[in-house]
Amino acid sequence: MTGRETSETRRLVRAIVVLIRNTTWKCGRLERLIVSYLNKKARGFGKTQIGVSDIIQNFELTGKRKNEFLDAIRRLERRNIIRILSL
C-alpha cells in the first residue's frame, strides 16, 4: 500500500458502531477500552449508535495507532460484540 487509505478503511471510518454485548473475555487492552467507552455511552439510554470517527477523535488516534484501532473494531465485530453499520 502506498500510504493512501483503502476504500474499505474510509468506509469503516464513516460507519456507525452499535454495542451488542458488554463482554471483553479474551480481548486485548484496546478492545476493552472500546467496549468500555461504548458501554459508558449506552448506560441509561439503551442501544446507542456512535460513529467510528467520533471514537477516533475521542481517543485522539493518528497513524499506526489508528490502524490498530480499526483492526480492533474488526476483531470485535467478528466476535459479535459490536455491529458495524455502514452509511
PDB file with one MODEL, atoms N, CA, C and O in Angstrom:
MODEL        1
ATOM      1  N   MET A   1       0.851  -1.163   0.000  1.00  0.00           N
ATOM      2  CA  MET A   1       0.000   0.000   0.000  1.00  0.00           C
ATOM      3  C   MET A   1       0.898   1.228   0.000  1.00  0.00           C
ATOM      4  O   MET A   1       1.961   1.213   0.621  1.00  0.00           O
ATOM      5  N   THR A   2       0.499   2.261  -0.669  1.00  0.00           N
ATOM      6  CA  THR A   2       1.328   3.444  -0.842  1.00  0.00           C
ATOM      7  C   THR A   2       1.081   4.513   0.202  1.00  0.00           C
ATOM      8  O   THR A   2       1.494   5.657   0.009  1.00  0.00           O
ATOM      9  N   GLY A   3       0.435   4.187   1.283  1.00  0.00           N
ATOM     10  CA  GLY A   3       0.152   5.163   2.319  1.00  0.00           C
ATOM     11  C   GLY A   3      -1.238   5.758   2.211  1.00  0.00           C
ATOM     12  O   GLY A   3      -1.700   6.422   3.140  1.00  0.00           O
ATOM     13  N   ARG A   4      -1.902   5.535   1.110  1.00  0.00           N
ATOM     14  CA  ARG A   4      -3.278   6.018   0.962  1.00  0.00           C
ATOM     15  C   ARG A   4      -4.226   5.069   1.644  1.00  0.00           C
ATOM     16  O   ARG A   4      -3.976   3.866   1.729  1.00  0.00           O
ATOM     17  N   GLU A   5      -5.320   5.624   2.130  1.00  0.00           N
ATOM     18  CA  GLU A   5      -6.334   4.789   2.751  1.00  0.00           C
ATOM     19  C   GLU A   5      -7.090   4.018   1.673  1.00  0.00           C
ATOM     20  O   GLU A   5      -7.383   4.545   0.600  1.00  0.00           O
ATOM     21  N   THR A   6      -7.391   2.786   1.977  1.00  0.00           N
ATOM     22  CA  THR A   6      -8.174   1.994   1.044  1.00  0.00           C
ATOM     23  C   THR A   6      -9.641   2.383   1.179  1.00  0.00           C
ATOM     24  O   THR A   6     -10.034   3.032   2.148  1.00  0.00           O
ATOM     25  N   SER A   7     -10.427   1.990   0.224  1.00  0.00           N
ATOM     26  CA  SER A   7     -11.856   2.321   0.270  1.00  0.00           C
ATOM     27  C   SER A   7     -12.537   1.639   1.452  1.00  0.00           C
ATOM     28  O   SER A   7     -13.484   2.183   2.021  1.00  0.00           O
ATOM     29  N   GLU A   8     -12.061   0.452   1.824  1.00  0.00           N
ATOM     30  CA  GLU A   8     -12.649  -0.244   2.971  1.00  0.00           C
ATOM     31  C   GLU A   8     -12.389   0.530   4.265  1.00  0.00           C
ATOM     32  O   GLU A   8     -13.272   0.632   5.117  1.00  0.00           O
ATOM     33  N   THR A   9     -11.194   1.067   4.411  1.00  0.00           N
ATOM     34  CA  THR A   9     -10.860   1.842   5.609  1.00  0.00           C
ATOM     35  C   THR A   9     -11.679   3.115   5.662  1.00  0.00           C
ATOM     36  O   THR A   9     -12.177   3.485   6.725  1.00  0.00           O
ATOM     37  N   ARG A  10     -11.827   3.791   4.537  1.00  0.00           N
ATOM     38  CA  ARG A  10     -12.645   5.009   4.503  1.00  0.00           C
ATOM     39  C   ARG A  10     -14.090   4.704   4.854  1.00  0.00           C
ATOM     40  O   ARG A  10     -14.734   5.466   5.574  1.00  0.00           O
ATOM     41  N   ARG A  11     -14.598   3.587   4.343  1.00  0.00           N
ATOM     42  CA  ARG A  11     -15.966   3.182   4.628  1.00  0.00           C
ATOM     43  C   ARG A  11     -16.133   2.866   6.114  1.00  0.00           C
ATOM     44  O   ARG A  11     -17.163   3.185   6.706  1.00  0.00           O
ATOM     45  N   LEU A  12     -15.125   2.243   6.710  1.00  0.00           N
ATOM     46  CA  LEU A  12     -15.184   1.892   8.123  1.00  0.00           C
ATOM     47  C   LEU A  12     -15.160   3.140   9.002  1.00  0.00           C
ATOM     48  O   LEU A  12     -15.846   3.187  10.022  1.00  0.00           O
ATOM     49  N   VAL A  13     -14.387   4.140   8.622  1.00  0.00           N
ATOM     50  CA  VAL A  13     -14.306   5.370   9.416  1.00  0.00           C
ATOM     51  C   VAL A  13     -15.637   6.116   9.398  1.00  0.00           C
ATOM     52  O   VAL A  13     -15.984   6.775  10.378  1.00  0.00           O
ATOM     53  N   ARG A  14     -16.383   6.024   8.306  1.00  0.00           N
ATOM     54  CA  ARG A  14     -17.682   6.699   8.218  1.00  0.00           C
ATOM     55  C   ARG A  14     -18.812   5.880   8.835  1.00  0.00           C
ATOM     56  O   ARG A  14     -19.945   6.358   8.905  1.00  0.00           O
ATOM     57  N   ALA A  15     -18.532   4.668   9.279  1.00  0.00           N
ATOM     58  CA  ALA A  15     -19.565   3.761   9.785  1.00  0.00           C
ATOM     59  C   ALA A  15     -19.997   4.121  11.200  1.00  0.00           C
ATOM     60  O   ALA A  15     -19.402   4.971  11.862  1.00  0.00           O
ATOM     61  N   ILE A  16     -21.044   3.450  11.634  1.00  0.00           N
ATOM     62  CA  ILE A  16     -21.596   3.612  12.981  1.00  0.00           C
ATOM     63  C   ILE A  16     -21.436   2.285  13.711  1.00  0.00           C
ATOM     64  O   ILE A  16     -21.626   1.217  13.129  1.00  0.00           O
ATOM     65  N   VAL A  17     -21.084   2.364  14.995  1.00  0.00           N
ATOM     66  CA  VAL A  17     -20.859   1.172  15.811  1.00  0.00           C
ATOM     67  C   VAL A  17     -21.979   1.054  16.839  1.00  0.00           C
ATOM     68  O   VAL A  17     -22.346   2.033  17.489  1.00  0.00           O
ATOM     69  N   VAL A  18     -22.518  -0.160  16.980  1.00  0.00           N
ATOM     70  CA  VAL A  18     -23.553  -0.446  17.967  1.00  0.00           C
ATOM     71  C   VAL A  18     -23.040  -1.557  18.868  1.00  0.00           C
ATOM     72  O   VAL A  18     -22.602  -2.600  18.383  1.00  0.00           O
ATOM     73  N   LEU A  19     -23.091  -1.341  20.178  1.00  0.00           N
ATOM     74  CA  LEU A  19     -22.665  -2.344  21.148  1.00  0.00           C
ATOM     75  C   LEU A  19     -23.759  -3.399  21.294  1.00  0.00           C
ATOM     76  O   LEU A  19     -24.908  -3.070  21.589  1.00  0.00           O
ATOM     77  N   ILE A  20     -23.404  -4.659  21.088  1.00  0.00           N
ATOM     78  CA  ILE A  20     -24.354  -5.763  21.216  1.00  0.00           C
ATOM     79  C   ILE A  20     -24.212  -6.418  22.582  1.00  0.00           C
ATOM     80  O   ILE A  20     -25.204  -6.617  23.285  1.00  0.00           O
ATOM     81  N   ARG A  21     -22.982  -6.755  22.961  1.00  0.00           N
ATOM     82  CA  ARG A  21     -22.711  -7.418  24.236  1.00  0.00           C
ATOM     83  C   ARG A  21     -21.638  -6.662  24.993  1.00  0.00           C
ATOM     84  O   ARG A  21     -20.688  -6.152  24.399  1.00  0.00           O
ATOM     85  N   ASN A  22     -21.793  -6.593  26.295  1.00  0.00           N
ATOM     86  CA  ASN A  22     -20.796  -5.948  27.127  1.00  0.00           C
ATOM     87  C   ASN A  22     -19.890  -7.016  27.725  1.00  0.00           C
ATOM     88  O   ASN A  22     -19.923  -7.267  28.930  1.00  0.00           O
ATOM     89  N   THR A  23     -19.091  -7.635  26.887  1.00  0.00           N
ATOM     90  CA  THR A  23     -18.169  -8.659  27.350  1.00  0.00           C
ATOM     91  C   THR A  23     -16.807  -8.425  26.707  1.00  0.00           C
ATOM     92  O   THR A  23     -16.713  -8.043  25.540  1.00  0.00           O
ATOM     93  N   THR A  24     -15.766  -8.657  27.479  1.00  0.00           N
ATOM     94  CA  THR A  24     -14.414  -8.481  26.946  1.00  0.00           C
ATOM     95  C   THR A  24     -13.568  -9.717  27.215  1.00  0.00           C
ATOM     96  O   THR A  24     -12.349  -9.625  27.363  1.00  0.00           O
ATOM     97  N   TRP A  25     -14.210 -10.854  27.275  1.00  0.00           N
ATOM     98  CA  TRP A  25     -13.488 -12.088  27.513  1.00  0.00           C
ATOM     99  C   TRP A  25     -12.568 -12.377  26.336  1.00  0.00           C
ATOM    100  O   TRP A  25     -13.001 -12.340  25.184  1.00  0.00           O
ATOM    101  N   LYS A  26     -11.314 -12.662  26.615  1.00  0.00           N
ATOM    102  CA  LYS A  26     -10.278 -12.930  25.608  1.00  0.00           C
ATOM    103  C   LYS A  26     -10.048 -11.756  24.662  1.00  0.00           C
ATOM    104  O   LYS A  26      -9.723 -11.963  23.493  1.00  0.00           O
ATOM    105  N   CYS A  27     -10.210 -10.540  25.144  1.00  0.00           N
ATOM    106  CA  CYS A  27      -9.957  -9.357  24.344  1.00  0.00           C
ATOM    107  C   CYS A  27      -8.700  -8.672  24.836  1.00  0.00           C
ATOM    108  O   CYS A  27      -8.307  -8.811  25.994  1.00  0.00           O
ATOM    109  N   GLY A  28      -8.082  -7.934  23.941  1.00  0.00           N
ATOM    110  CA  GLY A  28      -6.900  -7.175  24.293  1.00  0.00           C
ATOM    111  C   GLY A  28      -7.253  -5.860  24.963  1.00  0.00           C
ATOM    112  O   GLY A  28      -8.425  -5.555  25.186  1.00  0.00           O
ATOM    113  N   ARG A  29      -6.225  -5.084  25.282  1.00  0.00           N
ATOM    114  CA  ARG A  29      -6.416  -3.827  26.002  1.00  0.00           C
ATOM    115  C   ARG A  29      -7.231  -2.830  25.192  1.00  0.00           C
ATOM    116  O   ARG A  29      -8.130  -2.178  25.724  1.00  0.00           O
ATOM    117  N   LEU A  30      -6.921  -2.713  23.916  1.00  0.00           N
ATOM    118  CA  LEU A  30      -7.621  -1.747  23.070  1.00  0.00           C
ATOM    119  C   LEU A  30      -9.092  -2.125  22.895  1.00  0.00           C
ATOM    120  O   LEU A  30      -9.965  -1.258  22.915  1.00  0.00           O
ATOM    121  N   GLU A  31      -9.359  -3.408  22.726  1.00  0.00           N
ATOM    122  CA  GLU A  31     -10.745  -3.856  22.609  1.00  0.00           C
ATOM    123  C   GLU A  31     -11.524  -3.552  23.886  1.00  0.00           C
ATOM    124  O   GLU A  31     -12.686  -3.150  23.831  1.00  0.00           O
ATOM    125  N   ARG A  32     -10.875  -3.749  25.042  1.00  0.00           N
ATOM    126  CA  ARG A  32     -11.540  -3.444  26.310  1.00  0.00           C
ATOM    127  C   ARG A  32     -11.836  -1.960  26.441  1.00  0.00           C
ATOM    128  O   ARG A  32     -12.890  -1.581  26.951  1.00  0.00           O
ATOM    129  N   LEU A  33     -10.921  -1.119  25.986  1.00  0.00           N
ATOM    130  CA  LEU A  33     -11.160   0.322  26.026  1.00  0.00           C
ATOM    131  C   LEU A  33     -12.349   0.710  25.153  1.00  0.00           C
ATOM    132  O   LEU A  33     -13.172   1.537  25.545  1.00  0.00           O
ATOM    133  N   ILE A  34     -12.433   0.110  23.968  1.00  0.00           N
ATOM    134  CA  ILE A  34     -13.531   0.418  23.050  1.00  0.00           C
ATOM    135  C   ILE A  34     -14.871  -0.011  23.655  1.00  0.00           C
ATOM    136  O   ILE A  34     -15.834   0.756  23.647  1.00  0.00           O
ATOM    137  N   VAL A  35     -14.928  -1.234  24.177  1.00  0.00           N
ATOM    138  CA  VAL A  35     -16.173  -1.746  24.746  1.00  0.00           C
ATOM    139  C   VAL A  35     -16.582  -0.932  25.971  1.00  0.00           C
ATOM    140  O   VAL A  35     -17.765  -0.642  26.149  1.00  0.00           O
ATOM    141  N   SER A  36     -15.633  -0.563  26.808  1.00  0.00           N
ATOM    142  CA  SER A  36     -15.984   0.234  27.986  1.00  0.00           C
ATOM    143  C   SER A  36     -16.456   1.629  27.583  1.00  0.00           C
ATOM    144  O   SER A  36     -17.356   2.175  28.222  1.00  0.00           O
ATOM    145  N   TYR A  37     -15.872   2.219  26.539  1.00  0.00           N
ATOM    146  CA  TYR A  37     -16.329   3.525  26.052  1.00  0.00           C
ATOM    147  C   TYR A  37     -17.759   3.433  25.526  1.00  0.00           C
ATOM    148  O   TYR A  37     -18.597   4.278  25.842  1.00  0.00           O
ATOM    149  N   LEU A  38     -18.032   2.410  24.728  1.00  0.00           N
ATOM    150  CA  LEU A  38     -19.384   2.219  24.197  1.00  0.00           C
ATOM    151  C   LEU A  38     -20.385   1.944  25.321  1.00  0.00           C
ATOM    152  O   LEU A  38     -21.525   2.406  25.266  1.00  0.00           O
ATOM    153  N   ASN A  39     -19.962   1.195  26.337  1.00  0.00           N
ATOM    154  CA  ASN A  39     -20.852   0.894  27.459  1.00  0.00           C
ATOM    155  C   ASN A  39     -21.173   2.165  28.248  1.00  0.00           C
ATOM    156  O   ASN A  39     -22.317   2.356  28.659  1.00  0.00           O
ATOM    157  N   LYS A  40     -20.196   3.024  28.462  1.00  0.00           N
ATOM    158  CA  LYS A  40     -20.437   4.278  29.173  1.00  0.00           C
ATOM    159  C   LYS A  40     -21.411   5.158  28.403  1.00  0.00           C
ATOM    160  O   LYS A  40     -22.269   5.808  29.001  1.00  0.00           O
ATOM    161  N   LYS A  41     -21.283   5.181  27.082  1.00  0.00           N
ATOM    162  CA  LYS A  41     -22.185   5.976  26.259  1.00  0.00           C
ATOM    163  C   LYS A  41     -23.593   5.386  26.257  1.00  0.00           C
ATOM    164  O   LYS A  41     -24.572   6.128  26.177  1.00  0.00           O
ATOM    165  N   ALA A  42     -23.706   4.059  26.342  1.00  0.00           N
ATOM    166  CA  ALA A  42     -25.004   3.395  26.254  1.00  0.00           C
ATOM    167  C   ALA A  42     -25.722   3.330  27.595  1.00  0.00           C
ATOM    168  O   ALA A  42     -26.922   3.057  27.636  1.00  0.00           O
ATOM    169  N   ARG A  43     -25.016   3.574  28.684  1.00  0.00           N
ATOM    170  CA  ARG A  43     -25.603   3.422  30.011  1.00  0.00           C
ATOM    171  C   ARG A  43     -26.799   4.363  30.184  1.00  0.00           C
ATOM    172  O   ARG A  43     -26.666   5.581  30.066  1.00  0.00           O
ATOM    173  N   GLY A  44     -27.939   3.795  30.458  1.00  0.00           N
ATOM    174  CA  GLY A  44     -29.136   4.575  30.709  1.00  0.00           C
ATOM    175  C   GLY A  44     -29.935   4.942  29.474  1.00  0.00           C
ATOM    176  O   GLY A  44     -31.044   5.460  29.603  1.00  0.00           O
ATOM    177  N   PHE A  45     -29.412   4.693  28.283  1.00  0.00           N
ATOM    178  CA  PHE A  45     -30.107   5.099  27.067  1.00  0.00           C
ATOM    179  C   PHE A  45     -30.420   3.935  26.139  1.00  0.00           C
ATOM    180  O   PHE A  45     -30.907   4.169  25.033  1.00  0.00           O
ATOM    181  N   GLY A  46     -30.166   2.705  26.530  1.00  0.00           N
ATOM    182  CA  GLY A  46     -30.411   1.571  25.659  1.00  0.00           C
ATOM    183  C   GLY A  46     -29.325   1.463  24.598  1.00  0.00           C
ATOM    184  O   GLY A  46     -28.157   1.730  24.879  1.00  0.00           O
ATOM    185  N   LYS A  47     -29.694   1.076  23.388  1.00  0.00           N
ATOM    186  CA  LYS A  47     -28.722   0.967  22.304  1.00  0.00           C
ATOM    187  C   LYS A  47     -28.369   2.345  21.774  1.00  0.00           C
ATOM    188  O   LYS A  47     -29.242   3.120  21.382  1.00  0.00           O
ATOM    189  N   THR A  48     -27.116   2.629  21.769  1.00  0.00           N
ATOM    190  CA  THR A  48     -26.677   3.890  21.177  1.00  0.00           C
ATOM    191  C   THR A  48     -25.862   3.581  19.946  1.00  0.00           C
ATOM    192  O   THR A  48     -25.260   2.514  19.823  1.00  0.00           O
ATOM    193  N   GLN A  49     -25.856   4.506  19.065  1.00  0.00           N
ATOM    194  CA  GLN A  49     -25.067   4.378  17.845  1.00  0.00           C
ATOM    195  C   GLN A  49     -24.043   5.497  17.849  1.00  0.00           C
ATOM    196  O   GLN A  49     -24.390   6.678  17.893  1.00  0.00           O
ATOM    197  N   ILE A  50     -22.790   5.113  17.803  1.00  0.00           N
ATOM    198  CA  ILE A  50     -21.697   6.072  17.849  1.00  0.00           C
ATOM    199  C   ILE A  50     -20.862   5.896  16.598  1.00  0.00           C
ATOM    200  O   ILE A  50     -20.534   4.771  16.222  1.00  0.00           O
ATOM    201  N   GLY A  51     -20.518   6.991  15.954  1.00  0.00           N
ATOM    202  CA  GLY A  51     -19.699   6.949  14.758  1.00  0.00           C
ATOM    203  C   GLY A  51     -18.260   6.576  15.081  1.00  0.00           C
ATOM    204  O   GLY A  51     -17.728   6.956  16.124  1.00  0.00           O
ATOM    205  N   VAL A  52     -17.639   5.833  14.181  1.00  0.00           N
ATOM    206  CA  VAL A  52     -16.253   5.431  14.370  1.00  0.00           C
ATOM    207  C   VAL A  52     -15.354   6.668  14.401  1.00  0.00           C
ATOM    208  O   VAL A  52     -14.392   6.718  15.167  1.00  0.00           O
ATOM    209  N   SER A  53     -15.661   7.653  13.579  1.00  0.00           N
ATOM    210  CA  SER A  53     -14.846   8.869  13.559  1.00  0.00           C
ATOM    211  C   SER A  53     -14.921   9.606  14.899  1.00  0.00           C
ATOM    212  O   SER A  53     -13.938  10.214  15.323  1.00  0.00           O
ATOM    213  N   ASP A  54     -16.077   9.559  15.571  1.00  0.00           N
ATOM    214  CA  ASP A  54     -16.204  10.176  16.892  1.00  0.00           C
ATOM    215  C   ASP A  54     -15.322   9.472  17.923  1.00  0.00           C
ATOM    216  O   ASP A  54     -14.705  10.121  18.767  1.00  0.00           O
ATOM    217  N   ILE A  55     -15.268   8.153  17.849  1.00  0.00           N
ATOM    218  CA  ILE A  55     -14.434   7.391  18.777  1.00  0.00           C
ATOM    219  C   ILE A  55     -12.955   7.680  18.506  1.00  0.00           C
ATOM    220  O   ILE A  55     -12.167   7.816  19.442  1.00  0.00           O
ATOM    221  N   ILE A  56     -12.584   7.772  17.234  1.00  0.00           N
ATOM    222  CA  ILE A  56     -11.200   8.084  16.878  1.00  0.00           C
ATOM    223  C   ILE A  56     -10.808   9.445  17.426  1.00  0.00           C
ATOM    224  O   ILE A  56      -9.709   9.609  17.955  1.00  0.00           O
ATOM    225  N   GLN A  57     -11.698  10.422  17.306  1.00  0.00           N
ATOM    226  CA  GLN A  57     -11.411  11.749  17.843  1.00  0.00           C
ATOM    227  C   GLN A  57     -11.324  11.725  19.359  1.00  0.00           C
ATOM    228  O   GLN A  57     -10.481  12.412  19.935  1.00  0.00           O
ATOM    229  N   ASN A  58     -12.177  10.950  20.017  1.00  0.00           N
ATOM    230  CA  ASN A  58     -12.155  10.872  21.477  1.00  0.00           C
ATOM    231  C   ASN A  58     -10.850  10.257  21.975  1.00  0.00           C
ATOM    232  O   ASN A  58     -10.272  10.743  22.948  1.00  0.00           O
ATOM    233  N   PHE A  59     -10.380   9.194  21.321  1.00  0.00           N
ATOM    234  CA  PHE A  59      -9.138   8.538  21.719  1.00  0.00           C
ATOM    235  C   PHE A  59      -7.903   9.251  21.180  1.00  0.00           C
ATOM    236  O   PHE A  59      -6.780   8.888  21.531  1.00  0.00           O
ATOM    237  N   GLU A  60      -8.097  10.271  20.325  1.00  0.00           N
ATOM    238  CA  GLU A  60      -7.003  11.057  19.727  1.00  0.00           C
ATOM    239  C   GLU A  60      -5.997  10.150  19.017  1.00  0.00           C
ATOM    240  O   GLU A  60      -4.808  10.159  19.333  1.00  0.00           O
ATOM    241  N   LEU A  61      -6.488   9.372  18.060  1.00  0.00           N
ATOM    242  CA  LEU A  61      -5.666   8.404  17.344  1.00  0.00           C
ATOM    243  C   LEU A  61      -5.197   8.959  16.012  1.00  0.00           C
ATOM    244  O   LEU A  61      -5.955   9.625  15.306  1.00  0.00           O
ATOM    245  N   THR A  62      -3.952   8.685  15.674  1.00  0.00           N
ATOM    246  CA  THR A  62      -3.401   9.029  14.368  1.00  0.00           C
ATOM    247  C   THR A  62      -2.419   7.944  13.940  1.00  0.00           C
ATOM    248  O   THR A  62      -1.889   7.206  14.770  1.00  0.00           O
ATOM    249  N   GLY A  63      -2.191   7.862  12.659  1.00  0.00           N
ATOM    250  CA  GLY A  63      -1.165   6.971  12.111  1.00  0.00           C
ATOM    251  C   GLY A  63      -1.351   5.515  12.448  1.00  0.00           C
ATOM    252  O   GLY A  63      -2.415   4.938  12.224  1.00  0.00           O
ATOM    253  N   LYS A  64      -0.290   4.921  12.995  1.00  0.00           N
ATOM    254  CA  LYS A  64      -0.278   3.489  13.275  1.00  0.00           C
ATOM    255  C   LYS A  64      -1.317   3.113  14.328  1.00  0.00           C
ATOM    256  O   LYS A  64      -1.938   2.054  14.240  1.00  0.00           O
ATOM    257  N   ARG A  65      -1.505   3.978  15.323  1.00  0.00           N
ATOM    258  CA  ARG A  65      -2.491   3.690  16.365  1.00  0.00           C
ATOM    259  C   ARG A  65      -3.905   3.661  15.791  1.00  0.00           C
ATOM    260  O   ARG A  65      -4.753   2.901  16.259  1.00  0.00           O
ATOM    261  N   LYS A  66      -4.158   4.493  14.773  1.00  0.00           N
ATOM    262  CA  LYS A  66      -5.473   4.494  14.127  1.00  0.00           C
ATOM    263  C   LYS A  66      -5.706   3.177  13.411  1.00  0.00           C
ATOM    264  O   LYS A  66      -6.806   2.627  13.470  1.00  0.00           O
ATOM    265  N   ASN A  67      -4.679   2.659  12.732  1.00  0.00           N
ATOM    266  CA  ASN A  67      -4.799   1.376  12.046  1.00  0.00           C
ATOM    267  C   ASN A  67      -5.035   0.244  13.047  1.00  0.00           C
ATOM    268  O   ASN A  67      -5.851  -0.642  12.792  1.00  0.00           O
ATOM    269  N   GLU A  68      -4.333   0.265  14.180  1.00  0.00           N
ATOM    270  CA  GLU A  68      -4.544  -0.744  15.211  1.00  0.00           C
ATOM    271  C   GLU A  68      -5.966  -0.664  15.762  1.00  0.00           C
ATOM    272  O   GLU A  68      -6.582  -1.689  16.054  1.00  0.00           O
ATOM    273  N   PHE A  69      -6.483   0.556  15.902  1.00  0.00           N
ATOM    274  CA  PHE A  69      -7.845   0.748  16.378  1.00  0.00           C
ATOM    275  C   PHE A  69      -8.847   0.149  15.395  1.00  0.00           C
ATOM    276  O   PHE A  69      -9.782  -0.537  15.809  1.00  0.00           O
ATOM    277  N   LEU A  70      -8.665   0.399  14.104  1.00  0.00           N
ATOM    278  CA  LEU A  70      -9.587  -0.136  13.103  1.00  0.00           C
ATOM    279  C   LEU A  70      -9.529  -1.663  13.066  1.00  0.00           C
ATOM    280  O   LEU A  70     -10.552  -2.318  12.865  1.00  0.00           O
ATOM    281  N   ASP A  71      -8.335  -2.232  13.260  1.00  0.00           N
ATOM    282  CA  ASP A  71      -8.224  -3.691  13.351  1.00  0.00           C
ATOM    283  C   ASP A  71      -8.970  -4.225  14.566  1.00  0.00           C
ATOM    284  O   ASP A  71      -9.614  -5.272  14.492  1.00  0.00           O
ATOM    285  N   ALA A  72      -8.885  -3.512  15.678  1.00  0.00           N
ATOM    286  CA  ALA A  72      -9.589  -3.929  16.893  1.00  0.00           C
ATOM    287  C   ALA A  72     -11.097  -3.878  16.689  1.00  0.00           C
ATOM    288  O   ALA A  72     -11.820  -4.751  17.170  1.00  0.00           O
ATOM    289  N   ILE A  73     -11.578  -2.854  15.976  1.00  0.00           N
ATOM    290  CA  ILE A  73     -13.013  -2.758  15.664  1.00  0.00           C
ATOM    291  C   ILE A  73     -13.448  -3.965  14.840  1.00  0.00           C
ATOM    292  O   ILE A  73     -14.505  -4.543  15.093  1.00  0.00           O
ATOM    293  N   ARG A  74     -12.642  -4.345  13.861  1.00  0.00           N
ATOM    294  CA  ARG A  74     -12.981  -5.509  13.024  1.00  0.00           C
ATOM    295  C   ARG A  74     -12.995  -6.799  13.851  1.00  0.00           C
ATOM    296  O   ARG A  74     -13.865  -7.649  13.659  1.00  0.00           O
ATOM    297  N   ARG A  75     -12.029  -6.945  14.773  1.00  0.00           N
ATOM    298  CA  ARG A  75     -11.998  -8.138  15.623  1.00  0.00           C
ATOM    299  C   ARG A  75     -13.225  -8.208  16.517  1.00  0.00           C
ATOM    300  O   ARG A  75     -13.795  -9.281  16.712  1.00  0.00           O
ATOM    301  N   LEU A  76     -13.633  -7.070  17.059  1.00  0.00           N
ATOM    302  CA  LEU A  76     -14.828  -7.049  17.903  1.00  0.00           C
ATOM    303  C   LEU A  76     -16.075  -7.417  17.108  1.00  0.00           C
ATOM    304  O   LEU A  76     -16.981  -8.066  17.631  1.00  0.00           O
ATOM    305  N   GLU A  77     -16.121  -7.005  15.850  1.00  0.00           N
ATOM    306  CA  GLU A  77     -17.272  -7.377  15.021  1.00  0.00           C
ATOM    307  C   GLU A  77     -17.270  -8.879  14.736  1.00  0.00           C
ATOM    308  O   GLU A  77     -18.325  -9.513  14.754  1.00  0.00           O
ATOM    309  N   ARG A  78     -16.100  -9.447  14.474  1.00  0.00           N
ATOM    310  CA  ARG A  78     -16.015 -10.886  14.231  1.00  0.00           C
ATOM    311  C   ARG A  78     -16.463 -11.696  15.442  1.00  0.00           C
ATOM    312  O   ARG A  78     -17.031 -12.778  15.290  1.00  0.00           O
ATOM    313  N   ARG A  79     -16.210 -11.177  16.647  1.00  0.00           N
ATOM    314  CA  ARG A  79     -16.605 -11.853  17.870  1.00  0.00           C
ATOM    315  C   ARG A  79     -18.041 -11.566  18.278  1.00  0.00           C
ATOM    316  O   ARG A  79     -18.480 -12.002  19.342  1.00  0.00           O
ATOM    317  N   ASN A  80     -18.776 -10.842  17.449  1.00  0.00           N
ATOM    318  CA  ASN A  80     -20.177 -10.472  17.703  1.00  0.00           C
ATOM    319  C   ASN A  80     -20.355  -9.693  18.994  1.00  0.00           C
ATOM    320  O   ASN A  80     -21.341  -9.882  19.708  1.00  0.00           O
ATOM    321  N   ILE A  81     -19.403  -8.816  19.296  1.00  0.00           N
ATOM    322  CA  ILE A  81     -19.521  -7.935  20.443  1.00  0.00           C
ATOM    323  C   ILE A  81     -20.107  -6.598  20.013  1.00  0.00           C
ATOM    324  O   ILE A  81     -20.879  -5.983  20.749  1.00  0.00           O
ATOM    325  N   ILE A  82     -19.735  -6.153  18.819  1.00  0.00           N
ATOM    326  CA  ILE A  82     -20.300  -4.926  18.260  1.00  0.00           C
ATOM    327  C   ILE A  82     -20.830  -5.222  16.858  1.00  0.00           C
ATOM    328  O   ILE A  82     -20.514  -6.254  16.266  1.00  0.00           O
ATOM    329  N   ARG A  83     -21.633  -4.308  16.344  1.00  0.00           N
ATOM    330  CA  ARG A  83     -22.097  -4.404  14.961  1.00  0.00           C
ATOM    331  C   ARG A  83     -21.717  -3.111  14.278  1.00  0.00           C
ATOM    332  O   ARG A  83     -21.918  -2.028  14.828  1.00  0.00           O
ATOM    333  N   ILE A  84     -21.167  -3.218  13.077  1.00  0.00           N
ATOM    334  CA  ILE A  84     -20.774  -2.052  12.295  1.00  0.00           C
ATOM    335  C   ILE A  84     -21.838  -1.815  11.235  1.00  0.00           C
ATOM    336  O   ILE A  84     -22.108  -2.682  10.405  1.00  0.00           O
ATOM    337  N   LEU A  85     -22.430  -0.643  11.272  1.00  0.00           N
ATOM    338  CA  LEU A  85     -23.458  -0.259  10.288  1.00  0.00           C
ATOM    339  C   LEU A  85     -22.852   0.764   9.356  1.00  0.00           C
ATOM    340  O   LEU A  85     -22.525   1.871   9.783  1.00  0.00           O
ATOM    341  N   SER A  86     -22.697   0.418   8.092  1.00  0.00           N
ATOM    342  CA  SER A  86     -22.126   1.373   7.138  1.00  0.00           C
ATOM    343  C   SER A  86     -23.197   2.327   6.643  1.00  0.00           C
ATOM    344  O   SER A  86     -24.368   1.971   6.517  1.00  0.00           O
ATOM    345  N   LEU A  87     -22.769   3.536   6.370  1.00  0.00           N
ATOM    346  CA  LEU A  87     -23.707   4.563   5.901  1.00  0.00           C
ATOM    347  C   LEU A  87     -23.818   4.558   4.408  1.00  0.00           C
ATOM    348  O   LEU A  87     -24.564   5.357   3.841  1.00  0.00           O
TER     349      LEU A  87
ENDMDL
END
